[in-house]
Amino acid sequence: MSTYTEQEIDTIRQAAFGAMTLVSAADPGFFAMFKESMAGAKALASASGELQTVFKSGGLPPMPKGGKDEMKATVLGALQQSTQIIQTKAPQDLEPFKQVIAAACDQVASASDGVKPEEQQAINEVKSAIGLL
């Protein structure tokens, strides 16, 4: 993990876990949230190389404080910042990062009773923030 500073690792982790939280929160429910978090964690675990090490380092990153809109703005900002960090420090990891984030969000949304329109909207916002839309 020598490529990234501790602060950069925190930003990347907050972006990844925050993206899954945005999708999960779009269609709330306790049991659904449990299934969704497991599905998202599996997707992040499928990352390769240094990205997997980043995702597995430490416990759960702190989630942004504030209301839903403030949380969304913080997470989308962290996603944009993460793509810039990775592009600068390890450009070979940028596409894999984008793909694992998109896969994690898709799996979170699909984990409980199919993808709801609200979840699809959150997925589209995440994909836009990382440059996939």
Residue, then its C-alpha position, 0 to 999 in steps of 0.5 A: m500500500s505504499t502508493y497511497t497516503e493514509q488520507e488517500i486510503d481513507t478517501i478511497r475506502q469512504a468512497a467505496f463503502g459510501a457508494m454501497t451505503l447510498v444504494s442501500a439507503a435508497d430502498p431502506g429496510f433492516f434485513a435488506m440492508f444486511k443482505e445488501s452489505m454482504a453482497g457489496a462486501k463480496a464485490l469489494a473483496s473481488a478487487s485485485g492487487e492494491l485495491q483489495t488491500v486498500f478496501k480490506s485495511g482497517g475497519l469500516p470507514p466513518m460515514p459522513k454525518g448529516g442528512k441524506d443530501e449531505m451524505k450523498a454530496t460527501v460520498l459523491g465528492a469522495l468518489q470523484q476525489s478517489t478517481q483523481i487520486i487513483q488516476t494520479k498515483a496508480p492509473q492502471d488501477l482506475e478502470p478496475f476501481k470503477q468496475v468494482i465500485a459499479a459491480a458492488c453497487d449493482q450487487v447491493a441493489s440486486a441483493s434484496d427483491g430486485v433493483k428498485p427505481e430509487e436504487q437505480q438512480a443512486i447507482n447512476e449517480v455513483k457511476s456518473a461520479i466515477g466517470l462511467l456515465 
